[in-house]
Amino acid sequence: MEYLKTSKLLFSITRIRKIVAFVQPRYCSNVARTTANSRETPAPAEKFKSRISSGPTFQDFIKGVSVNKTSVEKSEYHDQHTYFSEAMDMGNFRKVYFETYGCQMNVNDTEIAWSILQKKGYQRTLELSQADVVLLVTCSIREKAEQTIWNRLQQLTAMKKKRLKSQSPMKIGILGCMAERLKTEVLEREKLVDILAGPDAYRDLPRLLAVADGGQQASNVLLSLEETYADIMPVHHAPQGYSAYVSIMRGCDNMCTYCIVPFTRGRERSRPVGSVLEEVRMLSDQGVKEVTLLGQNVNSYRDTSQQQFCGTELTQLSRGFKTIYRTKLGGLRFSDLLDHVSRIDPDMRIRFTSPHPKDFPDEVLQLIAERKNICKQIHLPAQSGSSEILKAMRRGYTRETYLDLVKNIRTIIPEVSLSSDFISGFCGETEEDHQQTLSLIREVGYNVGFLFAYSMRKKTQAFHRLQDDVPAEVKQRRLEECISVFREEAARVNGALIGSTQLVLVEGQSKRSADELCGRTDGNTKVIFPKEGFNTAPINVGDYVLVKILSANSQSLRGRCVSHSSLRGAEEQDGSVPVLQLHQRVGSDTTATESRS
C-alpha cells in the first residue's frame, strides 16, 4: 500500500514538473535567456524544479512492472508518456485515407500529417473502401463549411458500423481547425470520431491512433506558441508535380472581429528561413514549376529564430495602416524571404497567399516588380468598401487608405493583377455600406474575387460584442449583387485581352474536353486551348507555352498555342506578353466557385 501511495505521489510530481517546464518564457536570443536565468535568488518555481530533478521519477518505481496497453487515455497535451512503448505507435502498413476541406493551408497540413504517418509505417490510399483510418482535415471559417463536415461524419459513421460486421474496424479522425473549435461536440456529445488533432498537434498523430486502436477516444488540441513543423518535410501531392504549396508561417495576430483563425490556429510564428529554402530547393530539383508560399497572414512573416536576426528595427507597415498590437521588432521580414526564394530557380513561378493589406511596404512591392519569376498578382483582401464596416471589422484601415495602397501598388507594379475577399452582410451593414462595397469593386477592378455572406463564429469578437442583425435573405441578395458586379467587370477586362499573347503554365487536361488543355497566366487567369496548336514537341503538364488569346468571358480566356517557352524566354520576347490580366472566381457562403473547362 505504501508503495502505491509513493508511486502515485511521484507520478503527480512528475506531471507538475512537466507543466512547470511547459510555461517557461521564450526569449529571442541566448543573451536574454542567460540574463533571465542568472538571478542570485532562484524563484520558488525554480527551487521546486531543482529539487525534483535530483530525485527519483515515477519510472524508477515501475521498472519491470507490466502495463495494460489499453489504458484509458484522453490527452489534452502533447506528452511523451514513459509507459507508452514507441513500438505501439507504428502503423504496421495500415492504410490512411485523407479528405481535405477549406484553404490551401489545409492542403499543406495534409501533406505534413501524411509525412509524419508515413515515417511510422502507414500507407496512403486513394480508395475510401480500403482505408483503415479516415482523417478529415477540416475548416471552421464558416458555418456551412462545418455543416459539410458534420454531414460527412454521419456518412462515415454509418460506413464504420457496416465495416464492423465484415472487416477490420475503421478509425475516424478530425484534424485541423474544427478539431480545436468543436472538441466537446465532436468527441464527447456526438461520439462520431476516434481521434481529434488540432493544427499544432500533428506530431502526436501516431500516438493518438495507437490509443484509438486500444478502444479509447484520444485528443490533442493544444495550440502552440512555437510549432511551425520546420523540421518536417511535407509529402507533396501536387497535380502531376507542376506546383506545390510551402507553408512559411502559422497563426494570426490581427484579431479581426469576424475571424475565427486566431482561436483555431493560434498566434503568429514563422518558420526559419533556412527550412523554407531547403524545401523550395527540393521542389525545384523535382521539377516543380510553381511554388505558393502560405500563411494566415503570409506577408507578416518574421523569422527571429537566430540571435543575429533579433535587431531593434521596427516592422514597416503599408502607409496609413495600423494594428491592434504593438509594433514588432527585429527578424528577417517577408521581403528577405521572398528575395531568397526567388533566387533559387529563375524558371519557377513564386506566388504567396493569403496576405493582409497592412504588410505591403514599398520594399516588398519593389521586389515583386524587379523579379521576373515573382508573379505580378497580389491578393489584397478588402472585406468591405465602407469605412464604418471596416472599423467594426477592426481591419486597421479606411476605404481611402485602401485605395491609396492600390494606387501605390499600381505605380510600382504597373502590370499587377489584384484579387480580393469580400464579406456581405456583416454586423450593422446598411444599404449604403453595401453600395460602397459595389463601388469599390468597380473602382479597383480585381482579377479574382472570393465573396461570402457573413457567418458569425463563436469565440470571435463579433460574437461577444456585435449583433448579427442583417437578415439572411438580405445577406444573400447583397452577395448576389456583388457577384454580378464582379462578373461584369471580369467580362469587360478579360475582353480587352483578345488578340494578346500570354505565357501560360500548363496544369492539365480541360475538364470539359479531352482535346483541350488548361493553364494559368502570371496573373492567375485560366486559359483553355487545344492540345494541337503548333508543329513542335507535344505539350506536357508543367510546360510553359505562349498562347494567342482568341476569346474571353468573365472567368477564363480561350486561345491557341503558339510555341513552347519559359519564364526567361518570354521575357526576352519583350512586348509579346501583355501586362493586363483579369480572372473571376466568385463564391457563396463557403467556397469560391471557378469556371469549369
C-alpha positions as CSV (number, residue, x, y, z in Angstrom):
1,M,0.0,0.0,0.0
2,E,2.8,2.4,0.9
3,Y,4.4,1.5,-2.5
4,L,1.3,2.5,-4.3
5,K,0.9,5.8,-2.4
6,T,4.5,6.7,-3.1
7,S,4.2,5.8,-6.8
8,K,1.0,7.9,-7.1
9,L,2.6,10.9,-5.3
10,L,5.7,10.8,-7.5
11,F,3.7,10.5,-10.7
12,S,1.8,13.6,-9.7
13,I,5.1,15.4,-9.0
14,T,6.4,14.3,-12.5
15,R,3.3,15.8,-14.1
16,I,3.8,19.1,-12.2
17,R,7.4,19.2,-13.3
18,K,6.4,18.9,-16.9
19,I,3.8,21.7,-16.6
20,V,6.4,23.9,-15.0
21,A,8.7,23.3,-17.9
22,F,6.0,23.9,-20.4
23,V,5.3,27.5,-19.2
24,Q,8.9,28.7,-19.3
25,P,9.1,32.0,-21.2
26,R,10.5,32.3,-24.7
27,Y,13.4,34.6,-25.4
28,C,14.6,35.9,-28.8
29,S,18.3,35.4,-28.0
30,N,20.7,33.4,-25.9
31,V,21.7,36.7,-24.2
32,A,18.2,37.4,-23.0
33,R,17.8,33.8,-21.8
34,T,21.1,34.0,-19.8
35,T,20.1,37.2,-18.2
36,A,16.7,35.9,-17.1
37,N,18.2,32.7,-15.5
38,S,21.2,34.3,-13.7
39,R,19.3,35.6,-10.7
40,E,21.2,35.2,-7.4
41,T,18.0,34.1,-5.6
42,P,16.0,31.5,-7.6
43,A,12.3,31.8,-7.9
44,P,10.1,29.4,-5.9
45,A,9.2,27.5,-9.0
46,E,12.9,27.1,-9.9
47,K,13.7,25.8,-6.4
48,F,10.9,23.3,-6.7
49,K,12.0,22.2,-10.1
50,S,15.7,21.8,-9.0
51,R,14.7,19.7,-6.0
52,I,12.5,17.4,-8.1
53,S,15.1,17.0,-10.9
54,S,17.6,15.5,-8.4
55,G,15.1,12.9,-7.0
56,P,13.7,9.7,-8.4
57,T,11.0,9.7,-11.1
58,F,7.9,7.5,-11.5
59,Q,9.9,5.4,-14.0
60,D,12.2,4.3,-11.1
61,F,9.2,2.7,-9.4
62,I,7.7,0.8,-12.3
63,K,10.8,-0.9,-13.8
64,G,9.8,-4.5,-14.5
65,V,6.1,-3.8,-13.9
66,S,3.8,-4.7,-16.8
67,V,1.4,-2.1,-18.1
68,N,-2.0,-2.5,-19.6
69,K,-1.7,-1.2,-23.1
70,T,-5.4,-0.5,-23.4
71,S,-5.4,2.0,-20.6
72,V,-8.0,4.8,-20.9
73,E,-6.4,8.0,-22.2
74,K,-7.7,11.3,-23.3
75,S,-4.8,13.6,-23.8
76,E,-5.1,17.4,-23.7
77,Y,-1.4,18.0,-24.2
78,H,1.5,16.5,-26.1
79,D,3.4,14.3,-23.7
80,Q,5.8,11.5,-24.4
81,H,4.4,9.1,-21.9
82,T,7.1,6.9,-20.3
83,Y,4.8,3.9,-20.1
84,F,3.8,4.2,-23.8
85,S,6.1,1.9,-25.9
86,E,7.4,3.5,-29.1
87,A,6.6,0.3,-31.0
88,M,2.9,0.8,-30.2
89,D,2.5,3.9,-32.4
90,M,3.8,2.2,-35.5
91,G,1.3,2.0,-38.4
92,N,2.0,-1.6,-39.4
93,F,1.1,-0.8,-43.0
94,R,-2.4,0.2,-42.2
95,K,-4.0,2.4,-44.9
96,V,-4.9,6.0,-44.3
97,Y,-7.4,8.0,-46.4
98,F,-7.4,11.8,-46.3
99,E,-10.2,14.2,-47.1
100,T,-9.2,17.9,-47.2
101,Y,-11.6,20.8,-46.8
102,G,-11.1,24.5,-46.9
103,C,-8.0,26.6,-47.7
104,Q,-4.6,25.9,-49.2
105,M,-3.2,25.8,-45.6
106,N,-5.2,22.6,-45.0
107,V,-3.7,21.1,-48.2
108,N,-0.3,21.8,-46.7
109,D,-1.4,20.4,-43.3
110,T,-2.5,17.2,-45.0
111,E,1.0,16.9,-46.5
112,I,2.6,17.4,-43.1
113,A,0.3,14.9,-41.4
114,W,1.0,12.3,-44.1
115,S,4.7,12.8,-43.8
116,I,4.5,12.1,-40.1
117,L,2.4,9.0,-40.5
118,Q,4.4,7.7,-43.4
119,K,7.5,7.6,-41.3
120,K,5.6,5.4,-38.8
121,G,4.8,2.8,-41.3
122,Y,1.4,3.8,-42.5
123,Q,0.4,3.6,-46.2
124,R,-1.8,6.0,-48.1
125,T,-4.8,5.0,-50.1
126,L,-7.0,7.0,-52.5
127,E,-9.8,4.5,-52.1
128,L,-12.1,5.1,-49.1
129,S,-13.3,1.5,-49.2
130,Q,-9.7,0.3,-48.5
131,A,-9.0,2.7,-45.6
132,D,-8.2,1.5,-42.0
133,V,-8.0,5.2,-40.9
134,V,-10.0,8.1,-42.3
135,L,-8.8,11.6,-41.5
136,L,-10.7,14.7,-42.3
137,V,-8.6,17.9,-42.4
138,T,-11.3,20.5,-41.6
139,C,-12.2,24.1,-41.8
140,S,-14.2,26.3,-39.4
141,I,-14.1,29.6,-41.2
142,R,-17.9,29.5,-41.9
143,E,-20.9,27.7,-40.6
144,K,-21.6,25.9,-43.9
145,A,-18.1,24.6,-44.0
146,E,-18.6,22.9,-40.7
147,Q,-22.0,21.6,-41.6
148,T,-20.4,19.8,-44.6
149,I,-18.1,18.0,-42.1
150,W,-21.0,17.1,-39.8
151,N,-22.8,15.5,-42.8
152,R,-19.7,13.7,-43.9
153,L,-19.2,12.3,-40.3
154,Q,-22.7,10.9,-40.3
155,Q,-21.9,9.1,-43.6
156,L,-18.6,7.8,-42.4
157,T,-20.1,6.6,-39.1
158,A,-22.7,4.5,-41.0
159,M,-19.9,3.1,-43.1
160,K,-17.9,2.3,-40.0
161,K,-20.8,0.3,-38.4
162,K,-21.1,-1.8,-41.6
163,R,-17.4,-2.4,-41.6
164,L,-17.5,-3.9,-38.1
165,K,-19.6,-6.8,-39.4
166,S,-17.3,-7.8,-42.2
167,Q,-13.8,-6.3,-42.0
168,S,-11.3,-4.8,-39.6
169,P,-12.6,-1.8,-37.7
170,M,-12.2,1.7,-39.3
171,K,-11.0,4.7,-37.3
172,I,-12.2,8.2,-37.9
173,G,-10.3,11.3,-37.1
174,I,-10.8,15.1,-37.3
175,L,-7.8,17.2,-37.9
176,G,-7.3,21.0,-38.1
177,C,-9.5,24.0,-37.1
178,M,-12.8,22.2,-36.4
179,A,-11.0,19.8,-34.1
180,E,-9.8,22.7,-32.0
181,R,-13.0,24.6,-32.0
182,L,-15.6,21.9,-31.5
183,K,-13.8,19.3,-29.3
184,T,-16.7,18.8,-26.9
185,E,-19.4,18.4,-29.6
186,V,-17.4,16.1,-31.8
187,L,-15.6,13.9,-29.2
188,E,-17.9,13.8,-26.2
189,R,-21.5,14.6,-27.2
190,E,-21.9,13.2,-30.7
191,K,-19.2,10.5,-30.3
192,L,-18.6,10.3,-34.0
193,V,-14.8,10.2,-34.1
194,D,-12.0,8.2,-32.5
195,I,-9.3,10.9,-32.5
196,L,-9.0,14.7,-32.6
197,A,-5.8,16.6,-33.5
198,G,-5.6,20.4,-33.7
199,P,-3.4,22.3,-36.2
200,D,-0.4,22.2,-33.8
201,A,-0.8,18.5,-32.8
202,Y,0.1,16.6,-35.9
203,R,3.3,15.2,-34.4
204,D,1.1,13.4,-31.9
205,L,-1.0,11.6,-34.5
206,P,0.8,8.2,-34.3
207,R,0.2,8.1,-30.5
208,L,-3.4,9.2,-30.8
209,L,-4.1,6.5,-33.4
210,A,-2.4,3.9,-31.2
211,V,-4.7,4.9,-28.3
212,A,-7.7,4.7,-30.6
213,D,-6.6,1.1,-31.5
214,G,-6.9,0.3,-27.9
215,G,-10.6,1.2,-28.0
216,Q,-10.4,4.7,-26.5
217,Q,-11.0,8.1,-27.8
218,A,-8.0,10.4,-27.9
219,S,-7.4,14.1,-28.5
220,N,-4.7,16.7,-28.6
221,V,-6.0,20.2,-29.4
222,L,-3.5,22.3,-27.5
223,L,-2.3,25.4,-29.5
224,S,1.4,26.2,-29.6
225,L,3.4,29.4,-29.4
226,E,6.3,27.7,-31.3
227,E,5.1,24.9,-33.6
228,T,5.9,25.5,-37.3
229,Y,6.8,21.9,-38.4
230,A,10.0,23.4,-39.7
231,D,11.9,20.0,-39.4
232,I,9.2,18.0,-41.2
233,M,9.4,17.8,-45.0
234,P,5.8,17.6,-46.3
235,V,5.0,14.9,-48.8
236,H,3.7,16.9,-51.7
237,H,0.9,15.6,-53.9
238,A,0.7,18.4,-56.4
239,P,-1.2,17.5,-59.6
240,Q,1.4,15.9,-61.9
241,G,4.1,17.7,-59.8
242,Y,3.9,21.0,-61.6
243,S,3.0,23.1,-58.5
244,A,3.3,23.0,-54.7
245,Y,2.4,24.9,-51.5
246,V,5.0,25.7,-49.0
247,S,3.9,26.9,-45.5
248,I,6.1,29.7,-44.2
249,M,4.2,30.8,-41.1
250,R,1.2,29.8,-39.0
251,G,-1.4,31.6,-36.9
252,C,-2.6,35.2,-36.9
253,D,-2.3,38.2,-34.6
254,N,-4.7,40.6,-36.3
255,M,-7.9,39.7,-34.4
256,C,-10.3,41.0,-37.0
257,T,-13.7,40.8,-35.3
258,Y,-15.3,38.4,-37.7
259,C,-12.4,35.9,-37.9
260,I,-12.0,32.6,-36.0
261,V,-8.5,31.9,-37.2
262,P,-6.6,33.3,-34.1
263,F,-8.7,31.0,-32.0
264,T,-8.2,27.9,-34.1
265,R,-4.7,28.5,-35.4
266,G,-3.2,30.4,-32.6
267,R,-0.7,33.3,-32.5
268,E,1.7,34.1,-35.4
269,R,5.0,32.3,-35.6
270,S,7.3,31.9,-38.6
271,R,9.3,29.1,-39.9
272,P,13.0,29.7,-40.1
273,V,14.3,31.0,-43.5
274,G,16.7,28.0,-43.9
275,S,13.9,25.5,-43.6
276,V,11.8,27.2,-46.2
277,L,14.7,27.5,-48.7
278,E,15.5,23.8,-48.2
279,E,12.0,22.8,-49.1
280,V,11.8,25.1,-52.2
281,R,15.2,23.8,-53.4
282,M,13.9,20.2,-53.1
283,L,10.8,21.1,-55.1
284,S,13.0,22.8,-57.7
285,D,15.1,19.7,-58.0
286,Q,11.9,17.7,-58.5
287,G,11.0,19.9,-61.5
288,V,8.2,21.8,-59.8
289,K,7.4,25.0,-61.8
290,E,5.3,27.0,-59.4
291,V,5.5,27.4,-55.6
292,T,2.9,29.2,-53.5
293,L,4.1,30.5,-50.1
294,L,1.4,30.0,-47.5
295,G,0.4,31.7,-44.2
296,Q,-2.7,33.0,-42.5
297,N,-1.0,36.4,-42.8
298,V,1.8,35.4,-45.1
299,N,3.4,38.8,-45.6
300,S,3.7,39.4,-41.8
301,Y,6.4,36.7,-41.9
302,R,9.2,37.4,-39.3
303,D,12.0,35.0,-38.6
304,T,13.5,35.6,-35.2
305,S,15.0,32.0,-34.8
306,Q,18.6,33.2,-34.5
307,Q,20.2,35.8,-32.3
308,Q,21.6,37.8,-35.2
309,F,18.0,38.3,-36.5
310,C,16.8,39.9,-33.3
311,G,17.5,43.6,-34.0
312,T,15.7,46.8,-33.0
313,E,14.3,47.7,-36.4
314,L,10.6,48.3,-36.3
315,T,8.3,46.3,-38.6
316,Q,7.3,48.5,-41.6
317,L,3.6,48.6,-42.5
318,S,1.8,50.0,-45.5
319,R,1.4,53.7,-45.3
320,G,-1.6,54.7,-43.3
321,F,-2.3,51.3,-41.8
322,K,-2.3,50.3,-38.2
323,T,-2.7,47.2,-36.0
324,I,-4.2,46.4,-32.6
325,Y,-0.8,45.1,-31.4
326,R,2.4,46.8,-30.5
327,T,4.8,47.3,-33.4
328,K,7.1,44.3,-33.6
329,L,10.9,44.4,-33.5
330,G,13.6,42.7,-35.5
331,G,13.6,39.5,-37.5
332,L,14.0,38.7,-41.2
333,R,11.0,40.0,-42.9
334,F,8.8,38.8,-45.8
335,S,10.9,40.8,-48.3
336,D,14.0,39.0,-47.2
337,L,12.4,35.6,-47.6
338,L,10.9,36.4,-50.9
339,D,14.3,37.7,-52.2
340,H,16.0,34.4,-51.2
341,V,13.2,32.1,-52.5
342,S,13.0,33.9,-55.9
343,R,16.8,33.3,-56.5
344,I,16.6,29.5,-56.2
345,D,15.2,28.9,-59.6
346,P,14.6,31.7,-62.2
347,D,12.3,29.4,-64.1
348,M,10.0,28.7,-61.1
349,R,7.0,31.0,-60.5
350,I,6.6,32.3,-57.0
351,R,3.2,33.2,-55.6
352,F,2.0,33.8,-52.0
353,T,-1.3,33.8,-50.1
354,S,-3.0,35.0,-48.0
355,P,-1.6,38.4,-47.2
356,H,-3.0,41.4,-45.3
357,P,-3.0,44.8,-46.9
358,K,-1.2,46.3,-43.9
359,D,2.0,44.4,-44.7
360,F,2.9,45.8,-48.1
361,P,5.7,48.2,-47.5
362,D,7.4,49.6,-50.7
363,E,10.3,47.2,-50.3
364,V,8.0,44.2,-50.9
365,L,6.3,45.9,-53.9
366,Q,9.6,46.9,-55.5
367,L,11.0,43.3,-55.1
368,I,7.9,41.9,-56.9
369,A,8.4,44.5,-59.7
370,E,12.0,43.6,-60.1
371,R,11.9,39.8,-60.0
372,K,10.6,38.2,-63.2
373,N,9.6,35.0,-61.5
374,I,7.6,36.5,-58.7
375,C,4.0,36.7,-60.1
376,K,2.7,40.1,-60.6
377,Q,-0.5,39.2,-58.9
378,I,-1.4,40.4,-55.4
379,H,-4.2,39.3,-53.2
380,L,-5.5,42.3,-51.4
381,P,-8.4,41.4,-49.1
382,A,-10.7,44.4,-48.7
383,Q,-13.7,42.7,-46.9
384,S,-15.8,45.8,-47.3
385,G,-15.9,49.1,-49.2
386,S,-17.3,51.0,-46.2
387,S,-15.0,52.7,-43.7
388,E,-17.6,52.2,-41.0
389,I,-17.8,48.5,-41.6
390,L,-14.0,48.2,-41.8
391,K,-13.8,49.9,-38.4
392,A,-16.4,47.4,-37.0
393,M,-14.3,44.6,-38.5
394,R,-11.2,46.1,-36.9
395,R,-9.2,45.9,-40.1
396,G,-6.9,48.8,-39.4
397,Y,-7.7,51.0,-42.5
398,T,-10.3,53.1,-44.1
399,R,-11.7,52.9,-47.7
400,E,-9.5,55.9,-48.6
401,T,-6.3,54.3,-47.1
402,Y,-7.0,51.1,-49.0
403,L,-7.5,52.9,-52.3
404,D,-4.2,54.8,-51.7
405,L,-2.5,51.4,-51.3
406,V,-4.0,50.2,-54.6
407,K,-2.7,53.3,-56.3
408,N,0.8,52.8,-54.8
409,I,0.9,49.2,-55.9
410,R,-0.1,50.1,-59.5
411,T,2.5,52.8,-59.6
412,I,5.3,50.5,-58.6
413,I,4.0,47.4,-60.4
414,P,2.0,48.8,-63.5
415,E,1.2,45.3,-64.8
416,V,-0.2,44.0,-61.5
417,S,-3.3,41.9,-61.2
418,L,-5.3,42.3,-58.0
419,S,-7.6,39.9,-56.2
420,S,-9.7,40.3,-53.1
421,D,-12.1,39.0,-50.4
422,F,-15.4,40.5,-49.6
423,I,-18.0,39.7,-46.9
424,S,-21.6,40.7,-47.5
425,G,-24.0,41.4,-44.6
426,F,-21.5,41.9,-41.7
427,C,-23.0,43.2,-38.4
428,G,-24.6,46.6,-38.8
429,E,-24.1,46.8,-42.6
430,T,-26.6,49.2,-44.1
431,E,-27.7,49.5,-47.7
432,E,-25.3,52.5,-48.1
433,D,-22.4,50.4,-46.8
434,H,-23.3,47.7,-49.4
435,Q,-23.4,50.3,-52.2
436,Q,-19.9,51.5,-51.2
437,T,-18.6,47.9,-51.5
438,L,-20.1,47.6,-55.0
439,S,-18.4,50.9,-56.0
440,L,-15.1,49.8,-54.6
441,I,-15.2,46.6,-56.7
442,R,-15.9,48.7,-59.8
443,E,-13.2,51.2,-58.9
444,V,-10.4,48.8,-58.3
445,G,-11.1,46.2,-61.0
446,Y,-9.9,43.0,-59.3
447,N,-8.9,39.9,-61.3
448,V,-10.2,37.4,-58.7
449,G,-12.9,37.6,-56.2
450,F,-13.8,35.5,-53.2
451,L,-17.1,36.6,-51.9
452,F,-19.1,35.3,-49.0
453,A,-22.2,36.0,-46.9
454,Y,-21.2,36.7,-43.3
455,S,-21.4,33.8,-40.9
456,M,-20.9,34.6,-37.2
457,R,-18.4,32.3,-35.4
458,K,-18.3,31.6,-31.7
459,K,-15.3,32.9,-29.8
460,T,-14.8,35.9,-32.2
461,Q,-15.0,39.5,-31.1
462,A,-18.1,39.9,-33.2
463,F,-19.9,37.1,-31.4
464,H,-19.2,38.8,-28.0
465,R,-19.7,42.4,-28.9
466,L,-21.8,42.8,-32.0
467,Q,-25.2,41.8,-33.3
468,D,-25.7,39.7,-36.4
469,D,-28.5,41.9,-37.4
470,V,-28.6,41.6,-41.2
471,P,-31.3,39.1,-42.2
472,A,-30.2,36.1,-44.1
473,E,-32.2,37.0,-47.2
474,V,-30.6,40.4,-47.3
475,K,-27.1,38.9,-47.0
476,Q,-27.8,36.6,-49.9
477,R,-29.3,39.4,-52.1
478,R,-26.3,41.6,-51.4
479,L,-23.9,38.7,-52.1
480,E,-25.5,38.1,-55.4
481,E,-25.2,41.8,-56.4
482,C,-21.5,41.7,-55.5
483,I,-21.0,38.6,-57.6
484,S,-22.9,40.2,-60.5
485,V,-20.7,43.3,-60.4
486,F,-17.5,41.2,-60.3
487,R,-18.7,39.2,-63.4
488,E,-19.5,42.4,-65.3
489,E,-16.0,43.8,-64.7
490,A,-14.4,40.5,-65.4
491,A,-16.1,40.2,-68.8
492,R,-15.1,43.7,-69.7
493,V,-11.4,43.5,-68.7
494,N,-10.9,39.9,-70.0
495,G,-12.3,41.0,-73.3
496,A,-9.5,43.6,-73.6
497,L,-7.0,40.7,-73.7
498,I,-8.3,39.3,-77.0
499,G,-5.5,39.4,-79.6
500,S,-2.7,39.4,-77.0
501,T,-0.2,36.6,-76.3
502,Q,0.0,35.1,-72.8
503,L,2.6,33.0,-71.1
504,V,0.7,30.0,-69.6
505,L,1.9,27.3,-67.2
506,V,0.1,24.1,-68.3
507,E,-1.9,22.5,-65.5
508,G,-3.5,19.6,-67.3
509,Q,-6.5,18.5,-69.4
510,S,-9.5,20.6,-69.6
511,K,-12.5,19.3,-67.6
512,R,-14.9,19.6,-70.5
513,S,-12.8,18.2,-73.3
514,A,-10.1,15.6,-73.7
515,D,-8.9,17.6,-76.7
516,E,-8.1,20.7,-74.7
517,L,-5.6,21.8,-72.1
518,C,-5.8,24.4,-69.5
519,G,-3.3,26.5,-67.5
520,R,-2.9,29.9,-65.9
521,T,-1.2,33.2,-66.7
522,D,1.1,35.1,-64.4
523,G,-2.0,37.0,-63.2
524,N,-3.7,33.7,-62.3
525,T,-6.2,33.8,-65.2
526,K,-7.4,30.4,-66.5
527,V,-6.6,29.8,-70.2
528,I,-8.1,27.0,-72.3
529,F,-6.6,25.9,-75.6
530,P,-6.5,22.9,-78.0
531,K,-3.8,20.3,-77.5
532,E,-2.8,20.6,-81.1
533,G,-1.6,24.1,-81.8
534,F,1.8,24.1,-83.5
535,N,4.1,21.6,-85.2
536,T,6.7,21.0,-82.5
537,A,7.1,18.7,-79.5
538,P,3.9,17.6,-77.5
539,I,2.7,19.8,-74.8
540,N,3.0,18.3,-71.3
541,V,1.8,19.3,-67.8
542,G,4.3,21.7,-66.3
543,D,5.4,23.2,-69.7
544,Y,5.4,27.0,-70.3
545,V,3.7,27.8,-73.5
546,L,2.7,31.0,-75.3
547,V,-1.0,31.2,-76.1
548,K,-2.7,33.6,-78.5
549,I,-6.0,34.8,-76.9
550,L,-8.9,34.5,-79.3
551,S,-11.9,34.9,-77.0
552,A,-12.8,35.6,-73.4
553,N,-15.6,35.5,-70.8
554,S,-15.9,36.5,-67.2
555,Q,-14.0,33.5,-65.9
556,S,-11.5,32.4,-68.5
557,L,-9.7,33.0,-71.7
558,R,-9.5,30.8,-74.8
559,G,-6.8,30.7,-77.4
560,R,-4.4,28.6,-79.4
561,C,-0.8,27.6,-78.5
562,V,1.9,29.4,-80.4
563,S,5.1,27.8,-79.1
564,H,6.8,26.4,-76.1
565,S,8.6,28.9,-73.9
566,S,10.0,29.6,-70.4
567,L,9.9,32.5,-67.9
568,R,13.2,33.7,-69.2
569,G,12.4,33.0,-72.8
570,A,9.2,35.0,-72.6
571,E,10.9,38.0,-71.0
572,E,13.4,38.0,-73.9
573,Q,10.4,38.4,-76.2
574,D,9.8,41.9,-74.8
575,G,6.3,43.2,-75.6
576,S,4.8,39.8,-76.6
577,V,3.3,39.1,-73.1
578,P,0.9,41.9,-72.1
579,V,0.5,43.1,-68.6
580,L,-3.2,43.3,-68.1
581,Q,-4.8,40.2,-66.5
582,L,-8.2,39.6,-65.1
583,H,-9.8,36.3,-63.9
584,Q,-13.0,35.8,-61.9
585,R,-13.7,33.3,-59.1
586,V,-16.8,34.0,-57.0
587,G,-18.4,32.1,-54.2
588,S,-21.3,31.6,-52.0
589,D,-21.3,31.0,-48.2
590,T,-18.5,28.5,-48.1
591,T,-16.3,28.4,-51.2
592,A,-15.3,30.4,-54.3
593,T,-16.5,28.8,-57.5
594,E,-14.3,28.5,-60.5
595,S,-15.1,28.2,-64.2
596,R,-15.2,24.6,-65.3
597,S,-13.5,24.0,-68.5
